[in-house]
C-alpha cells in the first residue's frame, strides 16, 4: 500500500517536471503565448489525477 502511494507520488512529480520542462521550451520559442499551453497542461493533469 505504502509502496503504491510512493510510486504514484513520484510519478506525479515526474509528470509535473516534464510538463515544466516542455513549458519552459515552449516559452522560449513562443514567448507570450506559452501561458496558454501551461494552463492547458495543468487542466489535463488535473483531469488525469
Secondary structure, DSSP 8 states (H G I E B T S, - for coil): -HHHHHHHHHHHHHHHHHHHHHHHHHHHHHGGGHHHHHHHHHHHHHHH-
